[in-house]
Amino acid sequence: MQRLLIVLGLAILAVGLLWPWLSRFPWGRLPGDISIVRENFSFHFPITTSIIVSIVLTLIVWWLRR
């Protein structure tokens, strides 16, 4: 558990430091993401982005548990 928390903390730190460069990527605007904009209503559901993040996190956790 200690190792997981340390790695998670370092990952959050890395994302925070790299955010100016990471924000240029089209996260949330990938093909397959749902975006509905009407006059008084907007709905955004980044399904493709969620799937990609889930796969990456699954691979990271699998790698850490090996």
Secondary structure by P-SEA (a helix, b strand, c coil): caaaaaaaaaaaaaaaaaaaaaaaccccccccbbbbbcccbbbbbaaaaaaaaaaaaaaaaaaaac
